[in-house]
Amino acid sequence: MADTVAESADAPAAVRHAEEVMGTVFSFDVRGGDPETVGAALAEAVAGLHRVDAVFSTYREDSQISRLARDELTVAECDPEVAEVLELGAEAERTSDGWFSLRYEGRLDPTGIVKGWAVERAARHLLSAGATGVSLNGGGDVQLLGTPGPQRPWRVGVADPLRPGGLAAVVSAAGTSELAVATSGTAERGAHIVDPRTGRSAVTDLVAVTVVTPSVTWADCWATAAFAMGSREGLRWLESLPDVEALLITAGDEVRCTGGLASRLG
């Protein structure tokens, strides 16, 4: 997934930055605001991402989430962000009837929600610093806030999982000040999505699920849960969620989408 932003002579000045963290690349495109203030906020947002990695990484034995999983810490002894993420994850579990899970192989693992949450938090930090438009893409989880310029909405290209280099769709944020796009699938990372009911890799007819909704925290969770469900149940469930649109692509190259998705394409 890649940002596709149109430039114009009257567009606010852009500040762009790419940061390797959390095992992926976070790409910032920030528009408007006082350059010095926005620059400082960008540095804070980047530092915050590294802090999230240190606290939540399941690959670091000394991270708070690893120590919590080993019962060496309580939630109350962790940074407040840990309780916040676990509460969001529990809400995602309830909403998805258990298709989204905070556990992997019986062990606490909030990986499925942390990246989207971190992307959204960083983007909102930049908007609060006076930026008029923010696009933040964290490894395919994209949060869009504001606009890149007068009469110019943010647009996001959704990669075609069956045709490398091609696009399955282009999502437009026209008419809204907040939009997020997140994709779960097997094209880039293989069969990494787990079926919580079996503990094994999810075996479905899908190769990708892209969710469009105002918050990338939820877009990321819902895409993961719907992928594990499969195209039929996943589409039915996504249709039941408020302010959620989605594009589902099966291994047989069949495209299915929610009823309102067309209004977000362009």
C-alpha positions in Angstrom: 0.0 0.0 0.0 1.4 3.4 -0.9 0.3 7.0 -0.5 -0.5 8.7 -3.8 -0.7 12.4 -3.2 -1.3 15.0 -5.9 0.9 18.1 -5.6 0.0 21.7 -6.6 1.5 25.1 -6.5 -0.8 26.3 -3.7 -0.3 23.2 -1.5 1.1 23.8 2.0 4.8 23.0 2.4 5.4 19.3 2.9 7.7 17.7 5.5 8.5 14.1 4.6 10.3 11.5 6.7 10.8 7.8 6.7 11.8 5.9 9.9 12.7 2.3 10.3 11.1 1.0 13.5 9.0 -1.9 14.7 10.4 -4.1 11.9 9.0 -1.9 9.1 9.1 1.6 7.7 6.9 4.5 8.8 6.5 7.1 6.1 5.4 10.6 7.2 3.9 13.2 4.9 3.0 16.3 7.0 1.5 19.5 5.5 1.1 23.0 6.9 1.7 24.5 10.3 4.6 26.3 11.8 7.8 24.6 10.4 9.7 24.7 13.7 6.7 23.5 15.8 5.8 20.7 13.3 9.5 19.7 13.0 9.7 19.3 16.8 6.4 17.3 16.9 7.8 15.0 14.1 10.9 14.3 16.2 8.6 13.6 19.2 6.4 11.3 17.1 9.4 9.3 15.9 10.8 9.0 19.4 7.4 7.8 20.5 7.4 5.0 17.9 10.8 3.8 19.1 9.4 3.9 22.7 6.4 1.8 21.6 8.7 -0.7 20.1 10.8 -1.0 23.3 7.7 -1.4 25.4 5.6 -3.8 23.2 8.1 -5.8 21.2 7.5 -9.5 21.6 11.0 -10.1 20.3 12.7 -8.3 23.1 13.0 -10.3 26.3 13.3 -7.1 28.4 10.2 -5.4 26.9 7.4 -4.7 29.3 5.0 -6.8 27.2 7.4 -9.8 27.3 7.9 -9.4 31.1 4.1 -9.1 31.5 3.6 -12.3 29.6 6.1 -14.1 31.9 4.2 -12.7 35.0 7.3 -10.6 36.0 5.2 -7.4 35.9 1.6 -6.5 36.5 -0.3 -4.2 34.1 -0.3 -1.6 36.9 3.5 -1.7 37.0 3.7 -1.1 33.2 3.6 2.2 31.4 -0.1 3.5 31.1 0.0 2.8 27.3 0.1 -1.0 28.0 -3.3 -0.9 29.8 -4.7 1.3 27.1 -3.6 -1.1 24.3 -4.9 -4.2 26.2 -8.2 -2.5 26.8 -8.5 -1.7 23.1 -7.5 -5.3 22.2 -10.2 -6.7 24.6 -12.8 -4.5 22.9 -11.6 -5.8 19.5 -12.0 -9.4 20.8 -15.5 -8.7 22.0 -16.6 -6.9 18.8 -15.2 -9.7 16.6 -16.5 -12.5 18.7 -13.0 -13.7 19.3 -11.8 -13.7 15.7 -9.3 -11.0 16.8 -7.1 -12.1 19.7 -4.5 -10.7 22.1 -2.9 -14.1 22.4 -0.6 -16.2 20.2 0.1 -19.8 21.1 -1.4 -19.2 24.5 0.9 -16.2 25.2 0.0 -12.5 25.5 0.8 -10.9 22.2 -0.9 -7.6 21.3 1.0 -7.4 18.0 -2.2 -7.3 16.0 -3.3 -3.9 17.4 0.0 -2.2 18.4 1.1 -1.0 15.0 -2.2 0.6 14.0 -2.5 2.2 17.4 1.0 3.6 17.2 0.4 5.0 13.7 -2.8 6.7 14.8 -1.2 8.2 17.9 1.7 9.6 16.0 -0.5 11.1 13.3 -2.7 12.8 15.8 0.2 14.2 17.7 1.3 15.9 14.5 -2.2 17.3 13.9 -2.3 18.6 17.5 0.9 20.5 16.8 -0.7 22.6 14.1 -0.3 20.5 10.9 -3.2 20.9 8.5 -2.7 17.6 6.9 -1.0 14.3 7.9 -0.5 11.1 6.1 1.3 8.4 8.0 1.9 4.9 6.5 3.3 2.4 9.0 4.0 -0.8 7.0 0.7 -0.6 5.1 -1.4 0.8 7.9 -2.3 4.4 6.8 -3.9 7.2 8.9 -5.0 10.3 7.0 -5.9 13.5 8.8 -6.8 16.9 7.4 -5.9 17.5 3.7 -2.7 17.9 1.7 -3.9 21.2 0.2 -7.0 23.2 -0.9 -9.5 21.1 -2.7 -7.1 18.1 -2.7 -7.9 15.0 -0.7 -5.5 12.4 0.4 -5.5 9.3 -1.8 -4.1 5.9 -1.0 -3.3 3.1 -3.5 -4.3 -0.4 -2.4 -1.8 -3.0 -3.8 -3.2 -5.8 -5.9 -2.0 -9.0 -4.0 -2.2 -11.1 -7.2 -0.5 -8.7 -9.5 2.8 -7.3 -8.0 3.2 -3.6 -8.8 -0.5 -3.2 -9.7 -3.3 -1.5 -7.8 -6.5 -3.1 -6.8 -8.1 0.2 -5.9 -7.5 3.8 -5.0 -9.1 5.1 -1.8 -9.9 8.8 -1.5 -10.4 10.8 1.7 -12.6 13.4 -0.1 -15.3 14.8 2.1 -13.8 13.7 5.4 -11.1 15.0 7.7 -10.2 11.5 9.1 -9.7 8.3 7.2 -7.7 5.2 7.6 -6.8 2.3 5.3 -5.3 -1.1 6.5 -4.7 -4.4 4.7 -4.2 -7.9 6.1 -3.2 -10.7 3.8 -0.6 -13.2 2.7 1.0 -11.4 -0.2 3.9 -9.8 1.6 4.3 -11.8 4.9 2.9 -15.2 3.9 0.5 -17.1 6.2 1.1 -15.1 9.3 -2.5 -14.5 10.4 -3.7 -17.0 13.0 -7.1 -18.5 13.5 -7.7 -17.9 17.2 -10.0 -20.9 17.4 -7.4 -23.4 16.2 -4.1 -21.6 17.1 -2.8 -22.3 13.6 -2.5 -20.2 10.5 -5.9 -19.1 9.2 -6.9 -21.2 6.2 -9.4 -19.2 4.2 -10.3 -18.4 0.6 -8.8 -14.9 1.0 -5.5 -13.4 0.0 -6.2 -9.8 1.2 -8.7 -7.7 3.2 -8.5 -4.0 3.0 -10.6 -2.0 5.6 -11.5 1.7 5.3 -12.7 3.5 8.4 -11.8 6.7 10.3 -9.4 5.1 12.8 -6.4 3.0 11.7 -6.3 1.3 15.1 -9.7 -0.4 14.2 -9.0 -0.7 10.5 -6.0 -2.9 11.3 -7.9 -5.1 13.8 -11.0 -5.5 11.6 -8.9 -6.5 8.5 -7.1 -9.1 10.6 -10.3 -10.6 12.0 -12.1 -10.6 8.7 -9.3 -12.3 7.0 -9.4 -15.1 9.6 -13.2 -15.5 9.0 -13.0 -15.9 5.3 -14.7 -14.0 2.5 -18.4 -15.0 3.2 -18.5 -14.5 7.0 -15.9 -11.7 6.9 -17.9 -9.6 4.4 -21.1 -10.2 6.4 -19.5 -9.1 9.6 -17.8 -6.0 8.1 -21.1 -4.9 6.7 -22.5 -4.9 10.2 -19.9 -2.5 11.6 -20.7 1.3 11.6 -18.5 3.6 9.4 -16.6 0.6 7.9 -16.1 -0.2 4.3 -13.9 -3.0 2.9 -12.5 -4.7 -0.2 -11.9 -8.5 0.0 -9.9 -10.4 -2.7 -10.0 -14.2 -2.9 -7.3 -16.5 -4.1 -9.5 -17.1 -7.1 -9.2 -13.4 -8.0 -12.8 -12.7 -7.0 -13.3 -9.2 -5.6 -16.0 -8.6 -2.9 -16.8 -5.3 -1.2 -19.1 -3.7 1.2 -22.1 -1.8 -0.1 -20.7 1.7 0.5 -17.1 1.2 -0.6 -17.7 2.8 -4.0 -18.2 6.2 -2.3 -14.6 6.0 -1.0 -12.9 5.1 -4.3 -11.5 7.7 -6.7 
